Amino acid sequence: LKRRAVLGERRIIRTILEQLDQMPDMPIPFGDDVSAYSLGNDQVAVLKTDMLVGRTDIPRTMTLRQAARKAVVMNISDFAAKGVRPLALMTSLGLPRGLGERDIEQIGRGLNSGARQYGTYIVGGDTGEASDLIISVSVFGTTEKTSIMLRSGAQPGDMVAVTGPFGETAAGLRILSEDQRKPGRTWKTLVRSVLMPQARLREGLALSRTGAVTASIDSSDGLAWSLHEIARASKVGFLIDKLPTSEEARVFAQENKLDPAILTLYGGEEYELVLTIRPRQWQEARRAAAGVNCNLVPIGKATAEKHVVLNIEGRTSRIKAKGYEHFKRS
Amino acid sequence: LKRRAVLGERRIIRTILEQLDQMPDMPIPFGDDVSAYSLGNDQVAVLKTDMLVGRTDIPRTMTLRQAARKAVVMNISDFAAKGVRPLALMTSLGLPRGLGERDIEQIGRGLNSGARQYGTYIVGGDTGEASDLIISVSVFGTTEKTSIMLRSGAQPGDMVAVTGPFGETAAGLRILSEDQRKPGRTWKTLVRSVLMPQARLREGLALSRTGAVTASIDSSDGLAWSLHEIARASKVGFLIDKLPTSEEARVFAQENKLDPAILTLYGGEEYELVLTIRPRQWQEARRAAAGVNCNLVPIGKATAEKHVVLNIEGRTSRIKAKGYEHFKRS
């Protein structure tokens, strides 16, 4: 299971960035979900690459087909968050020696089903030997520079909204990692949220077209982390007054004596979009989401004060800038 | 050290390809060195991704900085072979826990120096934890579709040429893997060819502009393998009548009682270009190469008969479709 030390990762990225000469006039600054290259006439090529690593990112009960599909979905999700259509995918595979022909087949099928689900194709790639299974995926797309939903545009007063419920993957990962084989009636939905994640591509594309969105990110590192990322990039804070907890996650929390707020805020490996929206364009954004069968859920407001605060039933607390740490092993 | 089982790799790629729906009108078929996406008006986006894996691809004496640089160079080399200028690079890193801040710094420096040497930049990427060091690099470029030098255009009668000498990396890898610490006077050049590989980007771009090249590939899997790949993709054979053995490799072979032909043909991790050229445009190609300080070396001819044959001093033998197998461990 993925137990990314998110804070450690940020320091690593900073260290690497310090060594890099920066391309002049980069259309998207370092640190957003995707990168871009200017093609002229306001058009940009949009690029993304991220890898799935066997031992750290793939739960034991996930099939190779699901793992390969997920490697595609997590990359597509970043395009979704930016409102960019993926046009072509590349893959680079590191394969342990023990894999057989059937395993390779399953990896191919997973890659293809992820690509086709989001209307694109695998157009090439490379394979080599590795001690751990590595599925690296790269995405290419093009768009108008001004249409990209960055992390950095949120303004105080903007509404904060999400494209769906949270907490399912936090519960599902817990079920999978603790091998709870006799959990309650919500088991299937929760486990499925981990094994068959869905990128919110149609939602991201529809919302991008409205021009109502001021900032956007996917929630792959959890809702709390996503809010902090937008806050940091946009130099705002958030006052969250509604937790978008999934009904199934709420039942799971109750059955297992867990705090549903923790599952909702500090999960991860979920691919909802977290967006800020101009208040006067809220209805427009909501309608655009509804047009692709998405119920856009308002959860709070951006604030000038740079704290990320939860205010539920009159009780106020800080939302911490953390992802998985409560699950962290070793 | 890299000990890729090249034939096994081809079977793996075929198995994966069988699972993939193919994008209609792909500008470059599966199996060439790069992939492409049509942007309209004969323009294509060119994409490549490949990874370096710590335990299998990085000799023990290679520094992290050299390894990161090499991960860039091997990807740029594929663009060089196709005559396409790389415009932007992405990287995805899998980092073992043991790495410290200095190690990360060295990786960042290597990535940057590789990018800057070839006139481009790292524009983004991602990092995560992995049990083995993984440095995955993706390259983006654009070009006119018709200008791409594919593997598949060689015609019987075309001249075969290479951009430089062969055998140095085969010797260098041998020195590094056998920890020969007291080899002859050629040691530095040979080891350097492994640790600091050079992509023939200027050469590839200059040759592409002539329109004289009918097929091209880089020699990362060795000269023999490269010839067989062009032969297979172009449905031709080759009669090779000159072996472009490096002077240093020849001395090393003599000192170590090795066959220089084996070092020349069946090495790898070298990044010269192997090209076929229309005979009537040979002088044009040669001049273009000379313009970027490259001595284009003719080594034989493409033939209608589909064998890859070596004919030196009246003795004829088959060139085998193999890369590293004679070095293979385990």
Interface residues (C-beta under 8 A of the other chain):
Chain A: R4 A5 E9 R11 I12 I13 T15 I16 L17 E18 Q19 L20 D21 Q22 M23 M26 I28 F30 D32 V34 S35 A36 Y37 L39 A45 L47 K48 T49 D50 M51 V53 R55 T56 D57 L87 A88 M90 T91 S92 L93 G94 L95 E101 I104 E105 I107 G108 R109 L111 N112 A115 R116 Y121 I122 V123 G124 G125 D126 T127 G128 E129 A130 S131 D132 I134 S136 S138 F140 T142
Chain B: R3 R4 A5 E9 R11 I12 I13 T15 I16 L17 E18 Q19 L20 D21 Q22 M23 M26 I28 F30 D32 V34 S35 A36 Y37 L39 A45 L47 K48 T49 D50 M51 V53 R55 T56 D57 L87 A88 M90 T91 S92 L93 G94 L95 E101 I104 E105 I107 G108 R109 L111 N112 A115 R116 Y121 I122 V123 G124 G125 D126 T127 G128 E129 A130 S131 D132 I134 S136 S138 F140 T142
